[in-house]
Amino acid sequence: MKKLTTITLIILLAGIASFGQEWTDLFNGKNLKGWKKLDGSAEYRVENGEVVGVSKTGTPNTFLATKEVYGDFILEYEMKMDRGLNSGVQFRSAAARPDGTSRVNGYQVECDDHPDRPWAGGIYEEAARGWLYPMSYNPGAVEANRVGEWNRIRVEAVGQVIRTYINGVSFANLVDAERKEGFIALQVHGIGDNEEH
C-alpha cells in the first residue's frame, strides 16, 4: 500500500450573498485573512488561489472558520478531495456547545469522495443530532456528485429552509428551526493514526 503523509482538500470559494445584497467573496485568493482555525491541528494553506486543507494523524476534525457570522445566505464554492475522503462545510455553526464544552458544532453539508458512500450533499449536524437529511431521502441525486473531480456546491439557508445543490442538481431540502446563524467553516476530517489510504 502507498503511504501518504498528506491528504488534501481543495476549495475555491465563489462567494456568499445575503438576500437583497450583492455577492461577497469569503476568500481573497491570497491568504486566510478573515478566517481562524478551530479544534484540531490539521493544516490549511493557500496554493494557486485555492484553500488547501491537509490532514494530520493523531488530531481530531480541524475547522477553518469565518470570523463573521451569517444567518440567511446563499453560499457557492467548488471542492475537490483526494479519493476516498470524507469532509464537509459547516454553516450556522458555533465554537462551543450549549453545555459549554469547546467543540465546533452546527449544520454541515457533507462532502464525500468515496464511490461506495452516497453522503455528499446531505445535511449532517456536527457534534449534535447527526444526520438530518441523509441522501437516502433523495437517492436519485447522488450520481451528480463527481467522484475524484471538482464539484460545484450551493447551499441556500433562508429561515428554516436549507437546500443543497451539487453541480446544479437539487440534493437536500430540509426544514429545521434549530439554528438561525453562525459561522461558515471548512472541515478537514480527522484520520486517527491512519497514514495509509
Secondary structure, 3 states (H helix, E strand, C coil): CCECCCCEEEEEEEEEECCCCCEECCCCCCCCCCEEEEECCCEEEEECCEEEEECCCCCCCEEEEECCCECCEEEEEEEEECCCCEEEEEEEEEEECCCCCEEEEEEEEEEECCCCCCCCCCEEEECCCEEEECHHHCHHHHHHCCCCCCEEEEEEEECCEEEEEECCEEEEEEECCCCCCEEEEEEECCCCCCCEC
